[in-house]
Amino acid sequence: MSLFWVVVFVLLSASGWFALGVRRQRQQITQAGPALTNGAIVSLASVVDGDTVLVRLDSGDTVSVRLLGIKAFASGQGKDPSDRFGREAVTAIERKASGKLLRVVLHSTPKDKYGRALATLYVDEEDLGLELVRRGLALVYTVYPFQAMDLYLQEQQSARGERRGLWSEPSVAGRADLLVREWRAEAP
């Protein structure tokens, strides 16, 4: 019987040690790296996917930015029909923002759980995320409300009505509708 309790103690200790390590690592991620300030002027370093980019500060450091209020499909090379729209979102960001200055407007919660800055990026005074929604290359992510959400939702409805981007392909539009319903259920 005592062997049982020794095993339980060892497993609980290992679980606690692991959880502590994960917590420390998450703190390091969210605290590490250069600070991105509200109103900063940056340039595009690279596009990670259709809703995440790396921006370059004047110092030369890069910061990961999650575009506020949108969710793009994965940009993989697989046979999933939605991948095409993820790749198109990446291409649209590259074409719109490469070689230009971007203005950063941070969200009231400046970082997500992965340590990425949550922000709206403006290129030539145009909201980059809103442009992706307008073109049907990203969905409005409604789980966490944001100031311009009503405008984003109007543009998404317009893109859907005019069958732009992902809304032009029935199987992808159906998948998008499922995500929208799921997010609506998750919203506070």
JORA-V171613 format. One record per helix or strand. SS is the DSSP state (~ for helix, > for strand). FROM is the first residue (numbers start at 1). TO is the last residue. If there is no record, write none. Layout:
ss=SS from=FROM to=TO
ss=SS from=FROM to=TO
This chain:
ss=~ from=2 to=31
ss=> from=41 to=49
ss=> from=52 to=56
ss=> from=62 to=67
ss=> from=70 to=71
ss=~ from=83 to=97
ss=> from=101 to=111
ss=> from=117 to=123
ss=> from=126 to=127
ss=~ from=128 to=134
ss=> from=139 to=140
ss=~ from=149 to=161
ss=~ from=165 to=168
ss=~ from=170 to=186
